[in-house]
Amino acid sequence: MTISPELLTPFQLGDLTLNNRVVLSPMTRARAGTERMANALMAEYYAQRSNAGLLITEATFISEQGIGWINAPGVYTDEQGAAWEIVTDAVHAKGSKIFLQLWHCGRASHSDFHGGALPVAPSAVKSNGEYVHTPKGKQPYETPRALEASEIPGIVEAYKQGAKRAKDAGFDGVEIHSANGYLIDQFLQSKTNQRTDQYGGSLENRFRFLQEIVTAVIDVWPAHRVAARLSPNGNYNDMGSEDFRETFTHAASQLEKVGLAYLHVVDGLAFGSHELGEPMKLNEFRQVFSGPIMSNCGYTQETAEAAIQIKDANLVAFGRPYISNPDLVERFRNGWPLAPSEDMNTWFSFEKEGYIDYPVYDASTGS
């Protein structure tokens, strides 16, 4: 049996007591339907995985403009916000905590989602990705429309309103999705941000958009209930900038001043690497960020425990292992084997198959 003396012990996250340091990573699962409403199927999914000390929802759109994924949920109407209560109630009934992840796709979208209007971005820089899944099928990426500076306050306000609806729905906090090549990451990185105004050029200017969003969100939530996610090493959505180390060190050092709940760092390379230099390690973030750090991407029970033991991470998020192992914490605790999740066709099937039909481990049969 593998022993995890730290990973499976409680953790004090601000004023929240987590049952353990295992986190359900945010994963888009596309079960919200065309109205983008949380529903009973989603409540069951999150309840099944409430053995995690903290759950982070799938990325959730803060506006219609931010949409870029089929059947992913939203929080840009009051009805959508209220629909999430079935999820928060289900998780809290199991004794766990849950944050809502706030999302805007930016250029990682398509005009099919927007009535023919182009997706928006900091600059008119086209992604070299293969295609976007849209309501009309696979479509090639388009050159986005560069946002006018006058439009940015409206987007910041949409994040604030999404955070407010999350609070009203009973969430324990919110995570600002600033990673994986979506809109905030596009502003942060020099590859995608070629602006010459106050939102582009210098490290300070490229961070400004995220800074304004964080400031707006902590008008709704106390800072210790707000988190941000960064992906310094990833190439997803055609990301990766030559100055990535300077960019993300600066971002983390500025977020340090806020007193966030945690900094969520996708440091692992299992999601793809831009290979523009030695990957950033958690200890580089630890040097400039003294609050809780959550690590993510490709971790095993053993590597997660090691990261916590050396104090690089305080929490570790698990994604794909949680798809097919709803009882992941109990499997870790008892040394039970993990069930594989090999059928990717069911990950986004829009049905219960591949979503809530994975069994828990049966010790009596060994399966």
C-alpha positions as a LaTeX table, in Angstrom:
\begin{tabular}{lrrr}
\hline
Residue & $x$ (\AA) & $y$ (\AA) & $z$ (\AA) \\
\hline
Met1 & 0.00 & 0.00 & 0.00 \\
Thr2 & 1.28 & 3.45 & $-0.93$ \\
Ile3 & 1.30 & 5.88 & 1.97 \\
Ser4 & 0.69 & 9.60 & 1.42 \\
Pro5 & 1.24 & 11.25 & 4.79 \\
Glu6 & 0.69 & 14.78 & 3.42 \\
Leu7 & $-1.46$ & 14.44 & 0.28 \\
Leu8 & $-4.34$ & 12.83 & 2.15 \\
Thr9 & $-4.25$ & 15.06 & 5.23 \\
Pro10 & $-6.48$ & 18.12 & 5.80 \\
Phe11 & $-5.35$ & 21.54 & 4.59 \\
Gln12 & $-6.40$ & 24.98 & 5.75 \\
Leu13 & $-7.10$ & 27.10 & 2.67 \\
Gly14 & $-7.71$ & 30.52 & 4.15 \\
Asp15 & $-10.88$ & 30.13 & 6.17 \\
Leu16 & $-11.82$ & 26.88 & 4.42 \\
Thr17 & $-10.82$ & 23.51 & 5.88 \\
Leu18 & $-10.22$ & 20.98 & 3.10 \\
Asn19 & $-10.49$ & 17.28 & 3.92 \\
Asn20 & $-7.31$ & 16.54 & 1.95 \\
Arg21 & $-4.94$ & 18.16 & $-0.54$ \\
Val22 & $-6.33$ & 16.34 & $-3.58$ \\
Val23 & $-8.17$ & 18.62 & $-6.01$ \\
Leu24 & $-10.52$ & 17.78 & $-8.87$ \\
Ser25 & $-8.96$ & 19.62 & $-11.79$ \\
Pro26 & $-11.23$ & 21.72 & $-13.99$ \\
Met27 & $-12.09$ & 19.64 & $-17.06$ \\
Thr28 & $-14.51$ & 20.58 & $-19.81$ \\
Arg29 & $-17.02$ & 17.72 & $-20.08$ \\
Ala30 & $-19.74$ & 19.32 & $-22.26$ \\
Arg31 & $-22.91$ & 18.16 & $-20.53$ \\
Ala32 & $-24.65$ & 21.51 & $-20.06$ \\
Gly33 & $-26.66$ & 21.46 & $-23.29$ \\
Thr34 & $-27.37$ & 24.26 & $-25.71$ \\
Glu35 & $-28.76$ & 26.48 & $-22.95$ \\
Arg36 & $-25.46$ & 26.07 & $-21.07$ \\
Met37 & $-27.23$ & 25.30 & $-17.80$ \\
Ala38 & $-25.89$ & 23.18 & $-14.96$ \\
Asn39 & $-28.15$ & 20.17 & $-14.45$ \\
Ala40 & $-28.76$ & 17.01 & $-12.42$ \\
Leu41 & $-26.30$ & 14.99 & $-14.51$ \\
Met42 & $-23.55$ & 17.46 & $-13.66$ \\
Ala43 & $-24.56$ & 17.50 & $-10.00$ \\
Glu44 & $-24.15$ & 13.72 & $-9.89$ \\
Tyr45 & $-20.74$ & 13.93 & $-11.58$ \\
Tyr46 & $-19.38$ & 16.42 & $-9.05$ \\
Ala47 & $-20.99$ & 14.67 & $-6.09$ \\
Gln48 & $-19.31$ & 11.40 & $-7.09$ \\
Arg49 & $-15.92$ & 13.13 & $-6.97$ \\
Ser50 & $-16.49$ & 15.02 & $-3.73$ \\
Asn51 & $-13.92$ & 12.85 & $-1.98$ \\
Ala52 & $-11.48$ & 15.53 & $-3.21$ \\
Gly53 & $-10.70$ & 18.20 & $-0.67$ \\
Leu54 & $-11.54$ & 20.83 & $-3.28$ \\
Leu55 & $-13.37$ & 20.62 & $-6.59$ \\
Ile56 & $-12.91$ & 23.13 & $-9.40$ \\
Thr57 & $-15.68$ & 23.16 & $-11.96$ \\
Glu58 & $-15.19$ & 22.88 & $-15.65$ \\
Ala59 & $-14.45$ & 26.23 & $-17.25$ \\
Thr60 & $-17.63$ & 28.33 & $-17.34$ \\
Phe61 & $-18.35$ & 31.16 & $-19.78$ \\
Ile62 & $-18.68$ & 34.65 & $-18.35$ \\
Ser63 & $-20.35$ & 36.04 & $-21.48$ \\
Glu64 & $-21.78$ & 35.03 & $-24.83$ \\
Gln65 & $-18.72$ & 36.61 & $-26.42$ \\
Gly66 & $-16.54$ & 34.21 & $-24.43$ \\
Ile67 & $-18.17$ & 31.05 & $-25.80$ \\
Gly68 & $-15.94$ & 28.66 & $-27.73$ \\
Trp69 & $-16.97$ & 25.12 & $-26.78$ \\
Ile70 & $-20.07$ & 23.05 & $-27.51$ \\
Asn71 & $-22.40$ & 22.35 & $-24.57$ \\
Ala72 & $-20.07$ & 23.89 & $-21.97$ \\
Pro73 & $-21.82$ & 25.75 & $-19.12$ \\
Gly74 & $-22.27$ & 29.47 & $-18.61$ \\
Val75 & $-22.76$ & 31.88 & $-15.76$ \\
Tyr76 & $-23.68$ & 34.98 & $-17.77$ \\
Thr77 & $-27.40$ & 34.97 & $-16.99$ \\
Asp78 & $-29.20$ & 34.85 & $-13.69$ \\
Glu79 & $-30.89$ & 31.60 & $-14.76$ \\
Gln80 & $-27.53$ & 29.98 & $-15.43$ \\
Gly81 & $-26.22$ & 31.17 & $-12.10$ \\
Ala82 & $-29.20$ & 29.77 & $-10.20$ \\
Ala83 & $-28.90$ & 26.44 & $-12.03$ \\
Trp84 & $-25.50$ & 25.88 & $-10.42$ \\
Glu85 & $-27.13$ & 25.61 & $-6.97$ \\
Ile86 & $-27.95$ & 21.95 & $-7.63$ \\
Val87 & $-24.19$ & 21.32 & $-8.01$ \\
Thr88 & $-23.01$ & 23.28 & $-4.99$ \\
Asp89 & $-25.70$ & 21.67 & $-2.82$ \\
Ala90 & $-24.65$ & 18.19 & $-3.96$ \\
Val91 & $-20.96$ & 18.83 & $-3.23$ \\
His92 & $-21.60$ & 20.43 & 0.15 \\
Ala93 & $-23.86$ & 17.52 & 1.13 \\
Lys94 & $-20.80$ & 15.30 & 0.64 \\
Gly95 & $-18.69$ & 17.54 & 2.88 \\
Ser96 & $-16.41$ & 19.05 & 0.26 \\
Lys97 & $-15.72$ & 22.52 & $-1.17$ \\
Ile98 & $-16.11$ & 23.79 & $-4.73$ \\
Phe99 & $-14.84$ & 26.77 & $-6.76$ \\
Leu100 & $-16.29$ & 27.92 & $-10.09$ \\
Gln101 & $-13.78$ & 28.53 & $-12.88$ \\
Leu102 & $-14.47$ & 31.70 & $-14.92$ \\
Trp103 & $-13.70$ & 31.50 & $-18.65$ \\
His104 & $-13.49$ & 33.52 & $-21.86$ \\
Cys105 & $-12.08$ & 31.69 & $-24.90$ \\
Gly106 & $-10.87$ & 34.71 & $-26.84$ \\
Arg107 & $-9.39$ & 33.67 & $-30.17$ \\
Ala108 & $-9.82$ & 29.96 & $-29.31$ \\
Ser109 & $-13.35$ & 30.23 & $-30.66$ \\
His110 & $-15.07$ & 30.61 & $-34.03$ \\
Ser111 & $-17.63$ & 32.79 & $-35.73$ \\
Asp112 & $-20.04$ & 29.82 & $-35.77$ \\
Phe113 & $-20.59$ & 30.48 & $-32.05$ \\
His114 & $-21.22$ & 34.19 & $-32.61$ \\
Gly115 & $-23.66$ & 34.54 & $-35.47$ \\
Gly116 & $-20.87$ & 35.14 & $-37.95$ \\
Ala117 & $-18.95$ & 37.66 & $-35.86$ \\
Leu118 & $-15.26$ & 36.93 & $-35.44$ \\
Pro119 & $-13.89$ & 35.83 & $-32.07$ \\
Val120 & $-11.99$ & 38.50 & $-30.18$ \\
Ala121 & $-8.42$ & 38.63 & $-28.89$ \\
Pro122 & $-5.85$ & 41.18 & $-27.73$ \\
Ser123 & $-4.43$ & 41.24 & $-31.27$ \\
Ala124 & $-5.40$ & 39.92 & $-34.70$ \\
Val125 & $-3.07$ & 36.91 & $-34.46$ \\
Lys126 & $-4.44$ & 33.66 & $-35.85$ \\
Ser127 & $-3.92$ & 30.38 & $-34.01$ \\
Asn128 & $-2.02$ & 27.67 & $-35.86$ \\
Gly129 & $-4.17$ & 25.02 & $-34.24$ \\
Glu130 & $-5.87$ & 22.49 & $-36.50$ \\
Tyr131 & $-9.54$ & 23.25 & $-35.96$ \\
Val132 & $-12.32$ & 24.33 & $-33.64$ \\
His133 & $-15.31$ & 22.10 & $-32.80$ \\
Thr134 & $-18.37$ & 24.27 & $-33.51$ \\
Pro135 & $-22.13$ & 23.65 & $-33.73$ \\
Lys136 & $-21.57$ & 23.22 & $-37.49$ \\
Gly137 & $-18.71$ & 20.75 & $-37.12$ \\
Lys138 & $-14.94$ & 21.12 & $-37.30$ \\
Gln139 & $-13.86$ & 24.51 & $-38.59$ \\
Pro140 & $-10.41$ & 26.02 & $-39.21$ \\
Tyr141 & $-9.23$ & 28.74 & $-36.88$ \\
Glu142 & $-9.93$ & 32.30 & $-37.97$ \\
Thr143 & $-7.95$ & 35.49 & $-37.55$ \\
Pro144 & $-9.62$ & 37.11 & $-34.53$ \\
Arg145 & $-10.71$ & 40.70 & $-34.21$ \\
Ala146 & $-8.47$ & 42.78 & $-31.97$ \\
Leu147 & $-10.38$ & 44.23 & $-29.05$ \\
Glu148 & $-10.68$ & 48.00 & $-28.78$ \\
Ala149 & $-9.44$ & 49.36 & $-25.47$ \\
Ser150 & $-12.93$ & 50.75 & $-24.89$ \\
Glu151 & $-14.36$ & 47.19 & $-24.93$ \\
Ile152 & $-12.13$ & 45.85 & $-22.16$ \\
Pro153 & $-14.00$ & 47.34 & $-19.17$ \\
Gly154 & $-17.13$ & 45.51 & $-20.33$ \\
Ile155 & $-15.30$ & 42.18 & $-20.32$ \\
Val156 & $-13.89$ & 42.90 & $-16.87$ \\
Glu157 & $-17.42$ & 43.64 & $-15.68$ \\
Ala158 & $-18.61$ & 40.31 & $-17.12$ \\
Tyr159 & $-16.04$ & 38.51 & $-14.96$ \\
Lys160 & $-17.30$ & 40.45 & $-11.95$ \\
Gln161 & $-20.93$ & 39.57 & $-12.65$ \\
Gly162 & $-20.01$ & 35.91 & $-13.17$ \\
Ala163 & $-18.24$ & 35.95 & $-9.82$ \\
Lys164 & $-21.32$ & 37.47 & $-8.20$ \\
Arg165 & $-23.61$ & 34.80 & $-9.65$ \\
Ala166 & $-21.17$ & 32.13 & $-8.43$ \\
Lys167 & $-21.38$ & 33.55 & $-4.93$ \\
Asp168 & $-25.17$ & 33.64 & $-5.07$ \\
Ala169 & $-25.18$ & 30.01 & $-6.23$ \\
Gly170 & $-23.33$ & 28.88 & $-3.11$ \\
Phe171 & $-19.83$ & 28.32 & $-4.44$ \\
Asp172 & $-16.96$ & 28.54 & $-1.96$ \\
Gly173 & $-14.87$ & 30.68 & $-4.29$ \\
Val174 & $-13.89$ & 31.30 & $-7.90$ \\
Glu175 & $-10.86$ & 30.56 & $-10.03$ \\
Ile176 & $-9.96$ & 32.93 & $-12.87$ \\
His177 & $-8.89$ & 30.87 & $-15.89$ \\
Ser178 & $-5.75$ & 32.66 & $-17.06$ \\
Ala179 & $-4.16$ & 29.65 & $-18.75$ \\
Asn180 & $-4.23$ & 27.30 & $-21.75$ \\
Gly181 & $-4.32$ & 29.91 & $-24.48$ \\
Tyr182 & $-7.65$ & 31.49 & $-23.59$ \\
Leu183 & $-8.31$ & 35.23 & $-23.50$ \\
Ile184 & $-6.40$ & 36.23 & $-20.36$ \\
Asp185 & $-3.42$ & 34.07 & $-21.34$ \\
Gln186 & $-3.53$ & 35.69 & $-24.79$ \\
Phe187 & $-3.12$ & 39.09 & $-23.10$ \\
Leu188 & $-0.30$ & 37.83 & $-20.87$ \\
Gln189 & 1.84 & 36.32 & $-23.62$ \\
Ser190 & 3.91 & 38.28 & $-26.12$ \\
Lys191 & 3.17 & 35.72 & $-28.85$ \\
Thr192 & $-0.48$ & 36.69 & $-28.94$ \\
Asn193 & $-0.39$ & 40.22 & $-27.53$ \\
Gln194 & 1.03 & 42.69 & $-30.04$ \\
Arg195 & $-0.81$ & 45.73 & $-28.73$ \\
Thr196 & 0.85 & 49.12 & $-28.42$ \\
Asp197 & $-1.56$ & 50.62 & $-25.90$ \\
Gln198 & $-1.73$ & 50.26 & $-22.10$ \\
Tyr199 & $-2.57$ & 46.55 & $-22.47$ \\
Gly200 & 0.44 & 45.52 & $-24.55$ \\
Gly201 & 4.21 & 45.67 & $-24.81$ \\
Ser202 & 5.76 & 45.62 & $-21.36$ \\
Leu203 & 5.26 & 42.91 & $-18.75$ \\
Glu204 & 3.27 & 45.40 & $-16.68$ \\
Asn205 & 0.97 & 46.26 & $-19.55$ \\
Arg206 & 0.34 & 42.67 & $-20.59$ \\
Phe207 & $-0.54$ & 41.81 & $-16.99$ \\
Arg208 & $-2.95$ & 44.75 & $-16.73$ \\
Phe209 & $-6.00$ & 42.86 & $-18.08$ \\
Leu210 & $-5.65$ & 40.08 & $-15.49$ \\
Gln211 & $-4.95$ & 42.66 & $-12.79$ \\
Glu212 & $-8.17$ & 44.51 & $-13.59$ \\
Ile213 & $-10.16$ & 41.27 & $-13.56$ \\
Val214 & $-8.74$ & 40.21 & $-10.20$ \\
Thr215 & $-9.49$ & 43.66 & $-8.77$ \\
Ala216 & $-13.08$ & 43.45 & $-10.01$ \\
Val217 & $-13.64$ & 39.95 & $-8.70$ \\
Ile218 & $-12.34$ & 40.77 & $-5.22$ \\
Asp219 & $-14.96$ & 43.50 & $-5.07$ \\
Val220 & $-17.37$ & 40.53 & $-4.88$ \\
Trp221 & $-15.33$ & 37.94 & $-3.01$ \\
Pro222 & $-12.61$ & 38.37 & $-0.40$ \\
Ala223 & $-9.22$ & 37.76 & $-1.97$ \\
His224 & $-8.77$ & 34.52 & 0.00 \\
Arg225 & $-11.72$ & 33.05 & $-1.94$ \\
Val226 & $-10.30$ & 33.98 & $-5.36$ \\
Ala227 & $-7.66$ & 32.04 & $-7.31$ \\
Ala228 & $-5.90$ & 32.31 & $-10.67$ \\
Arg229 & $-4.61$ & 29.64 & $-13.02$ \\
Leu230 & $-1.44$ & 29.96 & $-15.15$ \\
Ser231 & 0.17 & 27.61 & $-17.69$ \\
Pro232 & 3.79 & 28.72 & $-18.17$ \\
Asn233 & 5.01 & 25.68 & $-20.11$ \\
Gly234 & 2.09 & 24.77 & $-22.32$ \\
Asn235 & 1.55 & 24.94 & $-26.07$ \\
Tyr236 & $-2.19$ & 24.25 & $-26.01$ \\
Asn237 & $-4.12$ & 26.57 & $-28.33$ \\
Asp238 & $-0.82$ & 27.42 & $-30.06$ \\
Met239 & 0.76 & 29.18 & $-27.12$ \\
Gly240 & 4.33 & 29.63 & $-26.00$ \\
Ser241 & 6.39 & 32.83 & $-25.93$ \\
Glu242 & 10.15 & 33.29 & $-25.92$ \\
Asp243 & 9.89 & 35.42 & $-22.77$ \\
Phe244 & 7.64 & 32.95 & $-20.94$ \\
Arg245 & 9.82 & 32.81 & $-17.85$ \\
Glu246 & 9.84 & 36.57 & $-17.38$ \\
Thr247 & 6.12 & 36.80 & $-18.19$ \\
Phe248 & 4.96 & 34.26 & $-15.65$ \\
Thr249 & 7.42 & 35.22 & $-12.93$ \\
His250 & 6.10 & 38.77 & $-13.19$ \\
Ala251 & 2.47 & 37.62 & $-13.14$ \\
Ala252 & 3.02 & 35.47 & $-10.05$ \\
Ser253 & 4.93 & 38.23 & $-8.26$ \\
Gln254 & 2.06 & 40.65 & $-8.86$ \\
Leu255 & $-0.58$ & 38.13 & $-7.79$ \\
Glu256 & 1.44 & 37.66 & $-4.58$ \\
Lys257 & 0.37 & 41.15 & $-3.54$ \\
Val258 & $-3.32$ & 40.27 & $-3.64$ \\
Gly259 & $-3.51$ & 37.48 & $-1.05$ \\
Leu260 & $-5.23$ & 34.95 & $-3.31$ \\
Ala261 & $-6.68$ & 31.66 & $-2.10$ \\
Tyr262 & $-4.08$ & 29.87 & $-4.22$ \\
Leu263 & $-2.07$ & 30.10 & $-7.42$ \\
His264 & $-2.93$ & 27.21 & $-9.75$ \\
Val265 & 0.13 & 26.37 & $-11.89$ \\
Val266 & $-0.09$ & 23.94 & $-14.78$ \\
Asp267 & 3.57 & 23.02 & $-14.48$ \\
Gly268 & 3.39 & 19.48 & $-15.86$ \\
Leu269 & 4.07 & 18.77 & $-19.53$ \\
Ala270 & 1.47 & 16.05 & $-20.15$ \\
Phe271 & $-0.79$ & 18.55 & $-21.94$ \\
Gly272 & 1.95 & 19.58 & $-24.39$ \\
Ser273 & 5.05 & 21.75 & $-24.09$ \\
His274 & 6.15 & 24.77 & $-26.13$ \\
Glu275 & 9.80 & 23.64 & $-25.74$ \\
Leu276 & 11.10 & 27.20 & $-25.76$ \\
Gly277 & 13.46 & 26.64 & $-22.86$ \\
Glu278 & 13.82 & 24.73 & $-19.64$ \\
Pro279 & 10.28 & 24.32 & $-18.29$ \\
Met280 & 9.39 & 26.48 & $-15.31$ \\
Lys281 & 9.36 & 24.56 & $-12.05$ \\
Leu282 & 7.14 & 25.09 & $-9.06$ \\
Asn283 & 10.05 & 26.31 & $-6.96$ \\
Glu284 & 10.42 & 29.29 & $-9.29$ \\
Phe285 & 6.87 & 30.29 & $-8.40$ \\
Arg286 & 7.52 & 29.57 & $-4.74$ \\
Gln287 & 10.30 & 32.17 & $-4.80$ \\
Val288 & 7.84 & 34.94 & $-5.72$ \\
Phe289 & 4.52 & 33.62 & $-4.35$ \\
Ser290 & 4.21 & 32.82 & $-0.67$ \\
Gly291 & 0.57 & 31.71 & $-0.65$ \\
Pro292 & $-0.78$ & 28.23 & $-1.41$ \\
Ile293 & 0.34 & 26.80 & $-4.74$ \\
Met294 & $-1.64$ & 24.15 & $-6.60$ \\
Ser295 & 0.26 & 22.00 & $-9.08$ \\
Asn296 & $-1.34$ & 20.26 & $-12.04$ \\
Cys297 & $-0.91$ & 18.09 & $-15.13$ \\
Gly298 & 0.33 & 14.52 & $-15.26$ \\
Tyr299 & 0.85 & 13.99 & $-11.53$ \\
Thr300 & 0.66 & 10.57 & $-9.92$ \\
Gln301 & 0.03 & 9.88 & $-6.27$ \\
Glu302 & 3.76 & 9.49 & $-5.75$ \\
Thr303 & 4.86 & 12.64 & $-7.58$ \\
Ala304 & 2.09 & 14.64 & $-5.92$ \\
Glu305 & 3.24 & 13.53 & $-2.49$ \\
Ala306 & 6.83 & 14.40 & $-3.37$ \\
Ala307 & 5.86 & 17.93 & $-4.48$ \\
Ile308 & 4.04 & 18.51 & $-1.21$ \\
Gln309 & 6.83 & 17.01 & 0.90 \\
Ile310 & 9.39 & 19.47 & $-0.47$ \\
Lys311 & 6.82 & 22.29 & $-0.09$ \\
Asp312 & 6.80 & 23.27 & $-3.77$ \\
Ala313 & 3.05 & 22.60 & $-3.79$ \\
Asn314 & 0.36 & 22.67 & $-1.12$ \\
Leu315 & $-2.37$ & 21.11 & $-3.25$ \\
Val316 & $-2.31$ & 18.90 & $-6.34$ \\
Ala317 & $-5.04$ & 18.79 & $-8.98$ \\
Phe318 & $-5.84$ & 15.56 & $-10.81$ \\
Gly319 & $-7.66$ & 15.57 & $-14.13$ \\
Arg320 & $-7.81$ & 12.45 & $-16.27$ \\
Pro321 & $-7.43$ & 10.02 & $-13.35$ \\
Tyr322 & $-10.64$ & 11.50 & $-11.92$ \\
Ile323 & $-12.60$ & 10.79 & $-15.10$ \\
Ser324 & $-12.59$ & 7.02 & $-14.60$ \\
Asn325 & $-11.93$ & 6.95 & $-10.85$ \\
Pro326 & $-14.68$ & 8.88 & $-9.07$ \\
Asp327 & $-13.33$ & 7.40 & $-5.81$ \\
Leu328 & $-9.77$ & 8.54 & $-6.50$ \\
Val329 & $-8.98$ & 9.54 & $-2.91$ \\
Glu330 & $-10.09$ & 6.17 & $-1.55$ \\
Arg331 & $-7.99$ & 4.41 & $-4.17$ \\
Phe332 & $-5.01$ & 6.49 & $-3.07$ \\
Arg333 & $-5.75$ & 5.86 & 0.60 \\
Asn334 & $-6.02$ & 2.08 & 0.21 \\
Gly335 & $-3.44$ & 1.47 & $-2.49$ \\
Trp336 & $-6.11$ & 0.25 & $-4.91$ \\
Pro337 & $-5.28$ & 0.28 & $-8.65$ \\
Leu338 & $-6.60$ & 3.03 & $-10.89$ \\
Ala339 & $-9.07$ & 2.26 & $-13.64$ \\
Pro340 & $-7.95$ & 3.50 & $-17.07$ \\
Ser341 & $-9.90$ & 6.05 & $-19.08$ \\
Glu342 & $-9.03$ & 5.11 & $-22.63$ \\
Asp343 & $-12.20$ & 5.86 & $-24.60$ \\
Met344 & $-11.84$ & 9.55 & $-25.38$ \\
Asn345 & $-14.99$ & 9.39 & $-27.52$ \\
Thr346 & $-17.07$ & 9.34 & $-24.34$ \\
Trp347 & $-15.34$ & 12.27 & $-22.66$ \\
Phe348 & $-17.53$ & 14.72 & $-24.58$ \\
Ser349 & $-20.44$ & 12.44 & $-25.47$ \\
Phe350 & $-23.09$ & 14.76 & $-23.98$ \\
Glu351 & $-24.57$ & 11.70 & $-22.22$ \\
Lys352 & $-24.09$ & 9.85 & $-18.92$ \\
Glu353 & $-21.78$ & 7.28 & $-20.60$ \\
Gly354 & $-18.17$ & 8.09 & $-19.84$ \\
Tyr355 & $-19.32$ & 10.66 & $-17.30$ \\
Ile356 & $-21.17$ & 9.25 & $-14.29$ \\
Asp357 & $-21.11$ & 5.52 & $-15.08$ \\
Tyr358 & $-17.60$ & 4.68 & $-13.85$ \\
Pro359 & $-17.81$ & 2.32 & $-10.84$ \\
Val360 & $-16.04$ & 2.73 & $-7.53$ \\
Tyr361 & $-13.51$ & 0.08 & $-6.55$ \\
Asp362 & $-14.92$ & $-3.12$ & $-5.08$ \\
Ala363 & $-12.35$ & $-4.48$ & $-2.62$ \\
Ser364 & $-14.23$ & $-7.77$ & $-2.33$ \\
Thr365 & $-13.72$ & $-8.59$ & $-6.00$ \\
Gly366 & $-10.55$ & $-6.62$ & $-6.64$ \\
Ser367 & $-12.10$ & $-4.59$ & $-9.42$ \\
\hline
\end{tabular}
